[in-house]
Amino acid sequence: MVSKPYSVSEPFRARRADVIRARMRLAHASSAMNASDERAELLGDARSHDRAPSWVWKVAIGVACALAVMYGVGASSRASSASTSMTSERSTSRAAFGKSFKCAVVFKPEFAGFRICNSQWSNAGDLLGEPIVREMLERRFECDAYAFITHRMKSKGSNCLWSVGSVMQFVRSGDVVWGLGVWHAEEYAQARLGTPLDFEVRGVRGPETARLLDEVHGATVPSIGDPGFLVSEFFPEIKATAEHKCLIRHVSGDKTVAPKGVKSFTPGDFGSNWRLFVEEVARCSHVYSSSLHGLIVADSFGIPARWFFPKDQEVVAAQSDFKYRDWLEMSGRSEAFLRPRHNIDAMLDESSYARPLSQDKRLEIINKLVTSFPFDMFTTVEVGSGD
């Protein structure tokens, strides 16, 4: 059965912030994307029960500012190995900031068999799902959400909470989906046509995936966007610096040679270190990409981007246009930008790129992602005072 988007059932509980956080909250509210007025109008009073996003963003803004301080202290460690785990990275940051939680987020007893899951073939782009889910939970509950074990695929006897990625083909009965998309529509339809929707959908990446699930399963599901779009909001210490144009190549065989002066890389170059990938994208002034999450992260940071599809290479065999159109339609692109460019030299022409998303569109996608998140699956438990 398809669930309705999550709605708030309890009022926002004011944060017990110290002076530093209070000051940082004010600074962030006045500077982050010049959007405080728009957010205030959209989100409304924090004490209101019927305006779902209000308490979420009160928490999100406050904790995001604290994270800026936490990560800023350790900025010199940017060149850490791609094998560094998120848990150790987070613990170091907390120690530097002097912060420790006295509680932890856990799945509720009725969801005790669940895990946060990734595809076993995930690259740095797909792995954005884990930190986004964890940060979402910490903002909501003000408790440690980095104690979860993340699984590559499903463990025996467990179910999955899936987020970022074109991995709907791996979803199984009883799983929960938040922001997921489909890779190859034809293959998914052939495998599941006429079967009931036996997993729970809080929202899918875009309208293409929503239409496919309707055609295949006869189920109506909401389009909410890709959770990876939240990365610039949840990790404000990563700044867009517009240093050079970038060609972001898909990991499946895109061997395109970039023009002189263009930075070229793939999400796979960073192993499992999503942060290094995001930092590299944030340095781009323009993004020409055959990687979907190259486009999504660029959109998150307000970087002009364009979908690139090299027709004469094996990447074509590995990809279809389905997942790209899924996101591009969700982000409100015009028809001209729903088609890829095939000429690598066109990336030097700034008219090739779509403009960054409008503030209204950004807020629309953020609102859908935050209000559809399955907070109702989680609760908290007390832990010791140390990390």
Phi, psi and omega per residue, in radians:
M1 nan 2.429 -3.123
V2 -1.520 2.225 -3.103
S3 -1.494 2.793 3.017
K4 -1.442 2.707 3.111
P5 -0.980 2.559 -3.111
Y6 -1.078 2.390 3.071
S7 -2.143 2.640 -3.049
V8 -1.270 2.331 -3.128
S9 -2.058 0.011 3.124
E10 -2.545 2.646 -3.088
P11 -1.244 2.781 3.069
F12 -1.182 2.328 3.091
R13 -1.721 2.109 -3.028
A14 -1.005 2.425 3.122
R15 -1.231 2.507 3.066
R16 -1.613 1.342 -3.001
A17 -1.596 2.589 3.030
D18 -1.547 -3.131 -3.047
V19 -1.092 -0.682 -3.122
I20 -1.069 -0.824 -3.116
R21 -1.139 -0.658 3.130
A22 -1.069 -0.763 3.121
R23 -1.148 -0.750 3.139
M24 -1.115 -0.645 3.133
R25 -1.087 -0.740 3.113
L26 -1.126 -0.732 -3.136
A27 -1.114 -0.764 -3.121
H28 -1.144 -0.738 -3.098
A29 -1.083 -0.528 -3.096
S30 -1.546 -0.256 -3.009
S31 -2.086 -0.501 -2.993
A32 -1.140 1.757 3.031
M33 1.087 0.292 -3.131
N34 0.896 0.658 -2.982
A35 -2.040 0.182 -3.055
S36 -1.106 -0.693 -3.133
D37 -1.120 -0.769 -3.141
E38 -1.108 -0.734 -3.139
R39 -1.135 -0.727 -3.130
A40 -1.070 -0.723 -3.140
E41 -1.160 -0.704 -3.127
L42 -1.242 -0.768 -2.964
L43 -1.523 -0.492 3.051
G44 1.313 -2.953 -3.082
D45 -1.186 2.367 -3.089
A46 -1.147 -0.336 -3.096
R47 -1.553 -0.075 -3.095
S48 -1.385 2.366 3.127
H49 -1.476 -0.401 -2.995
D50 -1.719 0.116 3.053
R51 -1.988 1.554 -2.912
A52 -0.901 -0.795 -2.982
P53 -1.324 -0.212 -2.923
S54 -1.025 -0.922 -3.125
W55 -1.157 -0.540 -3.137
V56 -1.068 -0.809 -3.086
W57 -1.340 -0.461 2.986
K58 -1.018 -0.800 3.110
V59 -1.190 -0.797 -3.056
A60 -1.073 -0.778 -3.109
I61 -1.146 -0.789 -3.124
G62 -1.082 -0.815 -3.092
V63 -1.270 -0.617 3.113
A64 -1.062 -0.668 3.117
C65 -1.153 -0.735 3.102
A66 -1.068 -0.681 3.113
L67 -1.100 -0.618 3.133
A68 -1.053 -0.720 3.094
V69 -1.190 -0.784 -3.088
M70 -1.018 -0.872 -3.089
Y71 -1.325 -0.519 3.135
G72 -1.085 -0.632 3.141
V73 -1.024 -0.615 -3.083
G74 -1.818 0.492 -3.035
A75 -1.072 -0.477 -3.079
S76 -1.220 -0.161 -3.103
S77 -1.638 0.325 -3.059
R78 -0.990 -0.525 -3.061
A79 -1.493 0.442 -3.142
S80 -1.073 2.707 -3.102
S81 -1.099 2.581 3.119
A82 -1.102 -0.275 -3.133
S83 -1.521 -0.073 3.135
T84 -1.063 2.263 -3.102
S85 -1.402 2.707 3.075
M86 -1.112 -0.588 -3.113
T87 -1.108 -0.835 -3.122
S88 -1.196 -0.642 3.113
E89 -1.085 -0.753 -3.101
R90 -1.208 -0.721 -3.129
S91 -1.088 -0.722 3.102
T92 -1.048 -0.760 -3.128
S93 -1.115 -0.748 -3.137
R94 -1.099 -0.737 -3.131
A95 -1.071 -0.711 -3.134
A96 -1.135 -0.623 -3.098
F97 -1.490 -0.254 -3.097
G98 1.353 0.514 -3.061
K99 -1.960 2.340 2.989
S100 -2.481 2.540 3.135
F101 -1.623 2.591 3.074
K102 -1.828 0.178 3.109
C103 -2.583 2.844 -3.140
A104 -2.349 2.581 3.083
V105 -1.496 2.337 3.104
V106 -2.394 2.806 3.002
F107 -1.178 2.498 3.058
K108 -1.075 2.743 -3.113
P109 -0.927 -0.651 -3.136
E110 -1.225 -0.201 3.074
F111 -2.055 0.446 -3.014
A112 -1.062 -0.445 -3.135
G113 -1.512 0.094 -3.073
F114 -1.503 2.697 3.034
R115 -2.384 2.734 2.941
I116 -1.461 2.114 -2.962
C117 -2.056 2.601 2.975
N118 -2.190 2.796 2.987
S119 -1.194 2.559 3.108
Q120 -1.204 -0.213 3.105
W121 -1.813 0.270 -3.067
S122 -1.122 2.454 2.994
N123 -1.865 -3.031 -3.049
A124 -1.030 -0.552 3.117
G125 -1.187 -0.862 3.134
D126 -1.121 -0.508 -3.083
L127 -1.314 0.009 3.033
L128 -1.067 -0.422 -3.084
G129 -1.015 -0.752 -3.086
E130 -1.064 -0.978 -3.130
P131 -1.127 -0.572 3.112
I132 -1.125 -0.797 3.111
V133 -1.065 -0.807 -3.105
R134 -1.120 -0.760 3.137
E135 -1.164 -0.663 3.082
M136 -1.016 -0.763 -3.117
L137 -1.204 -0.704 -3.139
E138 -1.142 -0.642 3.101
R139 -1.163 -0.648 -3.110
R140 -1.284 -0.803 -2.974
F141 -1.782 -0.222 -3.064
E142 0.967 0.675 3.130
C143 -2.362 2.832 -3.103
D144 -1.139 2.098 3.087
A145 -1.966 0.264 -3.138
Y146 -1.779 0.195 3.088
A147 -1.570 -0.174 3.111
F148 -1.112 2.524 2.972
I149 -1.625 2.209 3.113
T150 -1.649 2.384 -3.069
H151 -1.924 2.399 2.928
R152 -1.453 1.904 -3.037
M153 1.242 -3.058 -3.028
K154 -1.594 2.363 3.023
S155 -1.395 2.709 -3.135
K156 -1.036 2.236 3.105
G157 1.411 0.154 -3.117
S158 -2.078 2.876 3.006
N159 -2.017 2.915 -3.037
C160 -2.100 2.503 2.810
L161 -1.729 1.985 -3.098
W162 -1.780 2.490 3.031
S163 -2.287 -1.947 -2.963
V164 -1.057 2.406 3.010
G165 2.320 2.767 3.049
S166 -1.682 1.087 -2.963
V167 -2.213 0.512 -3.140
M168 -1.026 -0.432 -3.126
Q169 -1.140 -0.320 -3.139
F170 -1.604 -0.162 -3.103
V171 -1.239 2.373 -3.094
R172 -2.176 3.024 -3.082
S173 -0.931 2.279 3.105
G174 1.575 -0.186 3.126
D175 -1.251 2.915 3.090
V176 -2.157 2.346 -3.068
V177 -2.010 2.273 3.051
W178 -2.349 1.770 3.057
G179 1.441 0.259 -3.101
L180 -1.415 2.776 3.073
G181 -2.290 3.078 3.121
V182 -1.831 2.540 3.128
W183 -1.517 -1.245 3.125
H184 -1.888 1.937 -3.079
A185 -1.085 -0.726 -3.083
E186 -1.110 -0.772 -3.138
E187 -1.135 -0.722 3.131
Y188 -1.104 -0.779 -3.121
A189 -1.116 -0.746 -3.137
Q190 -1.091 -0.640 -3.085
A191 -1.359 -0.466 -2.964
R192 -2.271 0.081 -3.078
L193 -0.957 2.248 3.095
G194 1.473 -0.065 3.124
T195 -1.496 2.625 3.099
P196 -1.238 2.688 3.076
L197 -1.377 1.767 -3.034
D198 -1.789 0.295 2.995
F199 -2.208 2.806 -3.026
E200 -1.643 2.276 -3.093
V201 -1.995 1.964 3.036
R202 -1.471 -0.356 3.109
G203 2.895 2.644 3.110
V204 -2.026 2.953 -2.992
R205 -1.062 -0.712 -3.055
G206 -2.832 3.122 -3.055
P207 -1.153 -0.474 3.095
E208 -1.129 -0.804 3.103
T209 -1.137 -0.694 3.126
A210 -1.074 -0.762 3.121
R211 -1.133 -0.667 -3.141
L212 -1.118 -0.776 3.131
L213 -1.137 -0.545 3.065
D214 -1.177 -0.781 -3.128
E215 -1.187 -0.687 -3.057
V216 -1.428 -0.788 -3.018
H217 -1.911 -0.157 -3.057
G218 1.189 0.538 -3.076
A219 -2.028 2.393 3.071
T220 -1.685 2.093 -3.104
V221 -2.241 2.656 -3.132
P222 -1.414 2.567 2.985
S223 -1.633 2.179 -3.049
I224 -2.133 -0.228 -3.069
G225 1.811 3.090 3.137
D226 -1.658 2.196 -3.138
P227 -0.990 -0.418 3.081
G228 -1.050 -0.362 3.118
F229 -1.106 -0.367 -3.110
L230 -1.397 -0.045 -2.966
V231 -1.082 -0.666 3.137
S232 -1.262 -0.475 3.113
E233 -1.311 -0.703 -3.053
F234 -1.507 -0.315 3.135
F235 -2.249 1.180 -3.029
P236 -1.196 -0.193 3.076
E237 -1.236 -0.298 3.049
I238 -1.520 2.005 -3.024
K239 -1.866 2.512 3.010
A240 -1.347 2.203 -3.045
T241 -2.088 -0.108 3.023
A242 0.865 0.977 -3.080
E243 -1.521 -0.547 -3.074
H244 -2.904 2.805 3.009
K245 -1.248 2.619 -3.088
C246 -2.279 2.404 2.931
L247 -1.834 1.977 3.129
I248 -1.834 1.900 -3.028
R249 -1.588 2.518 3.077
H250 -1.175 2.596 -3.089
V251 -1.229 -0.323 -3.066
S252 -1.562 1.101 2.924
G253 1.550 0.182 3.100
D254 -1.339 1.877 -3.098
K255 -1.877 0.399 -3.123
T256 -0.985 2.359 3.095
V257 -1.577 2.177 -3.090
A258 -1.328 2.569 3.037
P259 -1.066 2.825 -3.128
K260 -1.039 2.383 3.104
G261 1.517 0.001 -3.126
V262 -1.794 2.314 3.080
K263 -1.389 2.271 -3.091
S264 -2.159 2.310 3.113
F265 -2.835 2.954 3.054
T266 -2.168 2.777 3.035
P267 -1.034 -0.497 -3.138
G268 -1.210 -0.303 3.135
D269 -1.147 -0.278 -3.032
F270 -1.884 0.194 -3.138
G271 1.007 -2.244 -3.139
S272 -1.707 0.155 -3.092
N273 -1.570 1.567 -3.118
W274 -1.061 -0.581 -3.073
R275 -1.110 -0.772 3.133
L276 -1.107 -0.655 3.081
F277 -1.085 -0.832 -3.128
V278 -1.107 -0.738 3.118
E279 -1.073 -0.664 3.122
E280 -1.167 -0.729 3.100
V281 -1.110 -0.685 -3.104
A282 -1.120 -0.327 3.098
R283 -1.420 -0.166 -3.057
C284 -1.387 2.471 3.012
S285 -1.517 -0.575 3.073
H286 -2.499 2.565 -3.127
V287 -2.154 2.162 3.068
Y288 -1.984 1.980 -2.844
S289 -2.448 2.327 2.918
S290 -1.729 0.057 3.034
S291 -1.718 2.202 -3.134
L292 -1.057 -0.781 -3.107
H293 -1.323 -0.243 2.904
G294 -1.098 -0.747 3.117
L295 -1.191 -0.761 -3.064
I296 -1.176 -0.772 3.122
V297 -1.144 -0.679 3.067
A298 -1.034 -0.788 3.105
D299 -1.079 -0.659 3.130
S300 -1.042 -0.692 -3.102
F301 -1.613 0.090 3.126
G302 1.239 0.559 -3.126
I303 -1.687 2.238 3.086
P304 -0.971 2.317 -3.026
A305 -2.441 2.760 3.071
R306 -2.576 2.394 3.078
W307 -1.258 2.195 3.128
F308 -2.037 2.368 -3.104
F309 -2.385 1.780 -3.095
P310 -1.315 1.805 -3.013
K311 -1.091 -0.533 -2.959
D312 -1.645 0.316 -3.092
Q313 -2.215 2.935 -3.050
E314 -1.171 -0.261 3.098
V315 -1.004 -0.488 3.138
V316 -1.094 -0.677 -3.132
A317 -1.179 -0.488 -3.087
A318 -1.543 -0.313 -3.025
Q319 -2.145 2.826 2.914
S320 -2.304 3.035 -3.116
D321 -1.470 -0.038 -3.004
F322 -1.014 -0.925 -3.026
K323 -1.217 -0.535 3.113
Y324 -1.205 -0.820 3.113
R325 -1.107 -0.567 3.108
D326 -0.968 -0.912 3.135
W327 -1.256 -0.753 -3.074
L328 -1.117 -0.631 3.041
E329 -1.191 -0.736 3.138
M330 -1.052 -0.629 -3.097
S331 -1.507 0.075 3.006
G332 1.378 0.424 3.138
R333 -1.201 2.598 3.081
S334 -1.271 2.888 -3.076
E335 -0.989 -0.618 -3.124
A336 -1.061 -0.545 -3.099
F337 -1.699 0.074 3.021
L338 -1.511 -0.024 3.079
R339 -1.973 2.490 -3.115
P340 -1.390 2.807 2.917
R341 -1.615 2.493 -3.132
H342 -1.911 -0.207 -3.062
N343 -1.689 2.037 -3.101
I344 -1.138 -0.579 -3.117
D345 -1.182 -0.370 3.135
A346 -1.154 -0.278 -3.131
M347 -1.215 -0.288 3.102
L348 -1.393 -0.237 3.130
D349 -1.636 1.994 -3.051
E350 -1.163 -0.289 3.081
S351 -1.287 -0.168 3.118
S352 -1.270 -0.296 -2.945
Y353 -1.716 2.522 3.019
A354 -1.303 2.560 3.068
R355 -1.189 2.699 3.045
P356 -1.025 2.731 -3.138
L357 -1.069 2.535 3.079
S358 -1.176 2.802 3.122
Q359 -1.084 -0.664 3.115
D360 -1.085 -0.737 3.141
K361 -1.186 -0.719 3.089
R362 -0.989 -0.864 -3.098
L363 -1.139 -0.614 3.103
E364 -1.072 -0.828 -3.119
I365 -1.182 -0.775 3.123
I366 -1.020 -0.780 -3.135
N367 -1.047 -0.794 -3.131
K368 -1.118 -0.716 -3.132
L369 -1.160 -0.815 -3.069
V370 -1.187 -0.752 -3.061
T371 -1.346 -0.261 3.118
S372 -1.681 -0.080 -3.084
F373 -1.113 2.446 -3.073
P374 -1.403 1.053 3.090
F375 -1.020 -0.509 -3.078
D376 -1.161 -0.143 3.094
M377 -1.473 -0.135 -2.940
F378 -2.120 2.756 3.005
T379 -2.537 -3.013 -3.133
T380 -2.256 2.733 3.042
V381 -2.316 2.647 3.109
E382 -1.331 2.540 3.075
V383 -2.343 3.129 3.123
G384 -1.172 2.947 -3.078
S385 -1.314 -0.331 3.137
G386 -1.583 2.987 3.096
D387 -1.244 nan nan
